[in-house]
Amino acid sequence: MCSSFPAERTKEKFGTWKFSIWKNHVLRFDDSMPSAPALSLKSEDWREIQFVFNCGGLSIWNRDTVISRANVRRAVVDFTVWFFFQGTGELTDDKGRTYPLRPGVCLCVVPGMDFEARQTGDDLLGDSYFHFNLRRNGAPLPRGQWPDCPFYSEIADVSFYDRGTRKILELYNRQFFPGYEPREADALEAECLLKTLLLGLIRNRSEEDRGSAAGVDRHHERIVSAALSNLYENPSKFRSVEELASFCGYSPSWFRVLCLKLTGQKPIDILIKARVEHAKNHLANTEFTIGEIAEKLGYENIYYFSRQFRETVGLTASKYRQQRMAIAQEGFPAVDRRSRSSHRKRPGRNG
């Protein structure tokens, strides 16, 4: 059963979403955590663990709302996640340290934590929350083996986490819709989405720790990471290291220093790797010519692209494509790749 804060509340409906509006909210947390080994980023652990949802929803905080320590102790009896998608607030731990509550902040709360949180300012706080238990092989997971998620995180991609948490709630709340028969896939999809979001928190913390160990300020680490993420998503957006540095607002020399500290690689090597990885995908899964692929990835000279591809992969682009086609034909011997795709128009060509 999901515990709720013993405070006065009202419920409103907004489309298919239920909003719980709580009064007198606040939270606190204690730094002491179990000494048993917790789940890390190891994929085998996360494949075996099962999240069993108890409840979830969206809440809009009232003005000057505060959640008391006693309320939290009564309400948090399982693993609880809060993601803030709007508003401003403040969290104070038991040592008097304060942390902002604002869009993109995510809290992973377990029983026994001791902290306070309050609504501040005119923009009301809004959060998505989830209560769930953890099981492995059908048995409850011991507290010391719970996921080692950071208590307080600030997420750069707010829209991704907002969409993800709302989708989880949509899947979870379907079972309560009149006349709706829950599907087993709903619970599985919600569980996988939540695992994805929590793994992202752990990965972000690992990257921040790496930045600290490298002597790079967290602000610079986030800017460089955002630039590299943009690069891997769309290599053609940046045609040179100078353009990457300009995207960050840095000089090329300072960008090279930060990139080398954070990744251990020169930015030109990262740029080439991103282009080559996208080229490999095009060669294996599209019919674009090598010249067209080079152009799409921002190369002005096909020979320069071919040389970088060969030096990085150890094969020419044409040999790599032949190799991938041979592998595909071994997997699907009855299917001719050319006949299967001949009905599609080649992008950029007529007819």
N, C-alpha and C positions, 0 to 999 in steps of 0.2 A: 504494500500500500504506500502511496506517495504522500509524504507529510507536507503540509502546507503551513505557511506562516499564520499564527493565530491572531491575525489582525483583521480589522473590518475591511471588506472588499466589495466591489461590485463587478458585474460582468457585462460586457457589451459585445455585440456581434458586429463585425465589419467584413462583409462578404462571407467567406467560409472560415474566417479566422476568429478565434475567441480571444478577447483581451481580458486579462485579469488585472484590475487596478487596485494595487495594495497601498495601504497607509502605514506610516510608522516603520519604514524599512531601515535596516542597517546590518552590517556584517563585520566580523573580525577574524583574524587567523593567527595561528601559532606556528612558529617555524619548525617545531619538532615534528618529524615524520618517521614512519617505521624504518627500522634499520635493515629489514629484509630486502633482498634485491627486487627492484621494481622493473616492470616491463620497459624496455628501451625501444629503439627503432628497429630491432631485429624483426624481420618479416615473418619468421616462423612462429614467433610468439603471437603476433597479431592474427595470424591465420587460425590459430587454435582457440583464441579467446572469443567469447560470445557476449554481446551486449544485450541485456534483457531490459527493455524500456518499462519504466514504472509510470511516468507521466511526462508531459511537456506542454509548452504553450508560449504565448507572447504576453508580456506584461508592460504596462505603461505606468510609470511611477507618478504619484501626485507631487505637487509642489512641496519642497522642504521635507520630503519623505526620508525616513531613517529606519534601518533594519537593526534590531537589537541583537546582542550576543545570544541572549536566551532564545530568541526566535530562531536563530540559525542553528543552534544546538538541537532544537526540537525538529526543525524542518530537514536538515541535511543528515539523512541516515543512510545515504547511498552515494554513489559517484554522481556529482552534479556539475553541469556545464552551463555557464551564462555567457551569452554573446550580446554585446550592446550595439544596437544599430542606430540609435539617435540619442540626443540630449547630452547634458553635462552633469557630472557628479564627482564625488571624491571618496576614495577608500583610505582608511587609516588602519594600520596594523597595530599589534599590541605593543610595539616599541615606539609608537608615535610617528612613524614614517607615513607620508601620504602619497597616493597614486591617483592620477586622474581617471575618471570614468567618462568615456566618450565613444563615439562610433569607431569600431574596430577593436575595442578592448574585449578580451575573452578571459573568463575566470574558470578555472577547474578546481572545484571545491570538494573536499572529502570530510567525513565526520571528524570533529575535534578541532578544526581550524578556528582561529580566533581573530576576527577583524570586524571593522565597521564600514558601512558604505552609506552615503547619503546623496540625495538629489540636491543640486545647487543650480542657481541661475534660472532663467525663464524658459529654457528649452528642456522640456520634460524628458527624462531618461526612458528609453524603451529597450527591452531585452528579450531575446529568445532563451528559453531554459529547458534543460532536459535532466530528468532523474532516471538513473538506470543501475542495475546490478550487473556484475561480471561473473561469468561462469566459464569453466574449461572442462571439456569431456563430461558435461552434464552436472558437474559439482561446483559449488560456490568457489570463486577464486579468493585465496587468502589475501587479507588486506595488504600485506607486505609485497604482494606480487601485482598490485594494481598498476595500470599504466603510469609511467613517470612523466606525467604532463605538467608543464609549468603552471603554477597557480595564476600568475598574471602575465598576459601576453598582449602586445599591441600588434595588430595585423595590418599590413600595408594594403592588401587587396580586400577592402571592406565589402565590396559588392559581391565578390565570390563567396565569402563566408555568409553574407546575408542571404543570398539565393540558396546556398546549401542548407542553412538552418531552417529556412522557411519550407524547403522541399521536404526535409525530414518531418517537420510538423504536419505538413499536408498528408504525407504517407501514414503517419501515426494516427492522425485524427479521423482518417477515413472510416475506421472501425466504429466510430460513434455517429456517423451519418445515418439518418433514418432510411431503412430499407437497403443499406449497403452491406454486402457480404465481404468481409476482409479476405484479401488474398495473401497467401504465404509469402509471395514475392515482395509485398509491401514492407513487411517487417525486415526482410533481408536487405532490401534496397536502402531502407532507413539506417540500418546498422552499418552497412558499407559506407554510406555517406558520412556518418558520424566518425567512423574510423579514419576516413580520409582527412577530415578536418582536424582531428586530434593528432594524427601523424604529421600534418603540416605544422602544428604548433611545436612539436618536438623537433622537427627539422629546422624550423626558424630559430629555436633556442640554440641548437647545435651550431648553426651558422653564426649567430651572435657571439657565442663563446669562442668560435674560431677567430672572429674579428677582434675580440678583446685580447686573445692570446697573441695575435699578430700585431698588437699595438695600434689598431685602427679604431677611431671613434665610431660609436654606433651609428651616428648620423651619416658619416661617409660610407660605412658598410652598407647601409640601406640604399643609398643612392647608387653605388656601384652595382649592387645585386639587382636593382631594378633595371639598370641599363643592360646588364648581361642577360636578364630574363627576356627583355625586349629583343635583344640580338638573337637569342635562340629561337624565339617565336617567328621572327621575320628578319633573316639575315640581310635581305636586300635593302632594308631600311638604313643600314649603316655601310657605307662604301669604304670607310677608312677608320683607323684608330682615332684620328682627329675628330671625326663626326661623333664617335662614341663619347669622347671626352667633352665635346660641346654639348651633347645631350645631358651630361651630368653637371655642366657648368664649371668644368675644370680645365686647366691647361693640359695639353697632351702629356707633358712630362710628369705632372702631379698625378694624372690618371694612371699612367704606367706604374708609378710607385705604389699607389693604392691597390691596383689590380694584382701586382706581383705579391704584395703582402697578404692579400686575402685569398688568392687562388694558387699561388706558387707558379703561375704561368704568365707569360707576356701577353698583353692584350692582342697583339697581332696573331699569336698562335691560337687564342680563343676565337678570334674572328674567322680564321681559316677553318678551324674545326667545326664551327657552327655552319658555315657554308657547305663544307664537305658532307656533313651529316644530312642536310637537306637535299644535297645533290644525290646522295645514295638513295634516299627515299624516292625522289623523282625517277631515277634510273630503274629502280625495281618495280615501281607501281604506276608509271605513266608512260606515254609514248612520245613525250617531248624529245626533240633532238638534243644532242649534247650542246649545240650552240644555243638553243632556246633555254636550256637549263642554266647555262652560264649567264645568259642575259637576265633571267629571272632572279639570280642570286647576286646581281650587281656587278658582274664582271664585264668590262668593256672589251676584253681580249680573250677569245676562246682558248688560245694557246697558253695563256697565263693560268687560266682555270684548269686546263688539262694537266699542266705541270704540277700545280698544287695538289690536285686530286691524286695523281700518281705518287707524289712524295708522301702524302698522308696515308693513303690506303694500301699502297704497294702494288696496285693494279691500275691500268688505264681505265678511263670511264667506260669505254666500249667493252673491255674485258670484264669489268665488274657487272655490266648489264647482262652480258652473255652468261656469266656465272649464276646470277640471280634467276634468269629465265630457265636455266637448266635445272636448278633446284625446284622451281615452281612446277616444271613439267614432270619431275620425278614424283612430286606430291600429288599431281593431278594428271596422270598419264593419258586419260581419255579426252582431255580438253586441249584444244589448240589455242594458245594465248592470242594469236593474231586474229583468229576468227571470232573469239569471244569479245574482242574489243573493237572489231572493225566497224561496228555500227556507230561508234562514238565519233564525233567530230574532233579533230585535233585542234586544241585551242590556238587561235591566231591564224587558222587556215580557213579558206573558203571551201564549201562543198563537202 
